[in-house]
Each structure stands twice: as structure tokens, then as C-alpha cells.
């Protein structure tokens, strides 16, 4: 009769399985819980259903992706603050550079969220209409208005969508 799995009877089985599923290295788990890496490997391949493992890994990746998007949004907020400061000081070339960076942040966020289609942002508003509204909002800053309009049209490829 085969010997029972040492992990199935281990007092910290649930913690070990959680670490296996989250992608912790077998060596690290081995050192932490005093079981051999080969026992961990056998247990993972024989006793942890693949679907559970894949679902847990997907949840981990989703959480990681949310943290990245949160950081991009923080950068975006800071860039908007810098844009306001540059615009109020009349530093139009700096404002234009900030707008370019904002465009890159927007494109990166859209890409991570799956909102890009062949390099273009998928939106439900006409790009020209958006450019006009932004230009009107930036009328006191003509160089910034021109840069913003140009950046928007560049992002959407002048398609109007």
C-alpha cells in the first residue's frame, strides 16, 4: 500500500496549499514548513486541482494589475497638478510636455484595462468634439490648447472616433 501524502496530513496543509497556489517557490515553502520540495511537487500535481490553481493565480494577477493601475492613476493626478501649475505660470512648453506625458499615461491605462483597439483608444465620443471642448477649456492658454488638441488627434489617429 502506498504511503500517505505527507502534505495531506500536515497540520498546516491549508497554508502550504495557499502558498503553492499563489506561486511561492517550492524551496521557500520547504524551508518554511519543513517538508521536502519533492513532497510539495507531488502534492501540487496530484492533490491540488488545476482549476483551483489557475483561479488563484488569476486572482493574484488581477490584484497585481489593480495595483499597477492605481499607481498610474496617482501619476496621472500628479501630472494634472503639474499641468495646472505650469499653465497658471504661463509655462506653455512645460504644459505641452506634461500633456504628452498625460497622453502616454492614458494610453498605458487604456492598454492595461483592455480599452485599446489596434493602438487607438476606444471611446464613444467623437475625438474632434473632445478636442474642441478641451481647446475651449484651455482658451486662456493657446499653446496648451493647441498641444492638447494635437495630442488627442494623434492618439486617435485623426479618425474622429
Buried (B, 14 or more C-beta within 10 A) or exposed (E): EEEEBBBEEBEBBEEBBEBBBEEBEBEEBBEEBEBEBEBBEBBBEEEBEEEEBEEBEEEEEEEEEEEEBEEBEEBBEEBEEBBEEBBEEEBBEBBBBBBBBBBBBBBBBBEBEEBBEEEBBEEEEEBBEBBBEBBEEBEEBEBBBBBBBBBBBEBBEEEEB
